[in-house]
Amino acid sequence: MAKRNKTIYNIDVACAAWAHQFNRENEFDSPAPHVYEERCTGCGICLQSCAFDAIRFERREGRRARVLVITENCIGCNACIGTCPPELNAIEVRYGKT
């Protein structure tokens, strides 16, 4: 992992761990992130950054694994967005879109 990405990962994990101390009443105002399947390489960095078990991989025979955001577990902290490699930009928050 590049030094820049490792630093971002460490900061995001620390923020997510801090946020985990709060209950669901203290969720962020951000909606759950959206994963652009065509951009995602399945590297798993986002999965490692989520302290809430809100990101999972769905294995598919003959195809690349798909990243799923479990909205019931997601508090909108966006740690996964900060850890996705910037050249991929595979996870984003889409305000005003469903």
C-alpha positions as CSV (number, residue, x, y, z in Angstrom):
1,M,0.0,0.0,0.0
2,A,1.4,3.4,-0.9
3,K,2.4,5.7,2.0
4,R,-0.4,8.2,1.2
5,N,-3.1,5.6,1.1
6,K,-1.8,3.9,4.3
7,T,-2.0,7.3,6.1
8,I,-5.6,7.9,4.8
9,Y,-6.5,4.3,5.8
10,N,-5.1,4.8,9.4
11,I,-7.0,8.1,9.8
12,D,-10.2,6.6,8.5
13,V,-10.0,3.5,10.7
14,A,-9.4,5.7,13.7
15,C,-12.4,7.9,12.8
16,A,-14.5,4.8,12.3
17,A,-13.4,3.3,15.6
18,W,-14.3,6.6,17.3
19,A,-17.7,6.7,15.6
20,H,-18.4,3.1,16.7
21,Q,-18.6,4.3,20.3
22,F,-21.9,6.0,19.5
23,N,-25.1,4.2,18.8
24,R,-27.4,4.4,15.7
25,E,-29.0,7.6,17.1
26,N,-25.7,9.4,16.3
27,E,-25.4,8.5,12.7
28,F,-23.8,10.9,10.2
29,D,-26.0,12.9,7.9
30,S,-24.5,11.3,4.9
31,P,-26.4,8.6,2.9
32,A,-24.9,5.1,2.5
33,P,-22.2,5.1,-0.2
34,H,-22.7,3.7,-3.7
35,V,-20.2,1.3,-5.2
36,Y,-19.6,1.7,-9.0
37,E,-19.2,-2.0,-9.9
38,E,-17.4,-1.1,-13.2
39,R,-14.7,0.8,-11.4
40,C,-14.2,-1.5,-8.4
41,T,-11.3,-3.9,-8.6
42,G,-12.3,-5.9,-5.5
43,C,-9.0,-5.0,-3.7
44,G,-10.8,-5.1,-0.3
45,I,-9.4,-1.9,1.3
46,C,-12.9,-0.6,1.8
47,L,-13.9,-3.8,3.5
48,Q,-11.0,-3.5,6.0
49,S,-11.9,0.1,6.8
50,C,-15.5,-0.5,7.9
51,A,-15.8,-0.9,11.6
52,F,-19.6,-1.6,11.3
53,D,-19.6,-4.7,9.0
54,A,-21.4,-2.7,6.4
55,I,-19.4,-3.8,3.4
56,R,-19.3,-7.3,2.2
57,F,-18.0,-9.2,-0.9
58,E,-20.4,-11.3,-3.0
59,R,-18.4,-14.0,-4.8
60,R,-19.7,-14.7,-8.3
61,E,-18.6,-17.7,-10.3
62,G,-16.5,-16.7,-13.4
63,R,-16.7,-13.0,-12.5
64,R,-15.0,-10.5,-10.2
65,A,-16.4,-10.3,-6.6
66,R,-18.9,-7.6,-6.1
67,V,-18.8,-5.1,-3.2
68,L,-22.1,-4.7,-1.4
69,V,-23.0,-2.0,1.1
70,I,-25.3,-3.3,3.8
71,T,-27.3,-0.1,4.5
72,E,-28.8,-1.5,7.7
73,N,-25.2,-1.5,9.2
74,C,-23.9,1.6,7.5
75,I,-23.8,4.8,9.7
76,G,-22.6,7.0,6.9
77,C,-19.1,7.7,8.3
78,N,-17.6,7.3,4.7
79,A,-14.4,5.7,5.9
80,C,-14.7,3.4,2.9
81,I,-14.8,6.3,0.5
82,G,-11.5,7.7,2.0
83,T,-9.7,4.4,1.6
84,C,-10.7,3.6,-2.0
85,P,-7.7,4.4,-4.2
86,P,-8.3,7.8,-5.8
87,E,-7.5,6.6,-9.2
88,L,-10.5,4.2,-9.0
89,N,-13.0,6.4,-7.2
90,A,-15.2,3.3,-7.0
91,I,-17.2,4.4,-3.9
92,E,-19.0,7.7,-3.7
93,V,-21.9,9.3,-1.9
94,R,-24.7,10.3,-4.2
95,Y,-26.7,13.0,-2.6
96,G,-30.2,13.4,-3.9
97,K,-30.1,10.1,-5.8
98,T,-31.4,6.7,-4.9
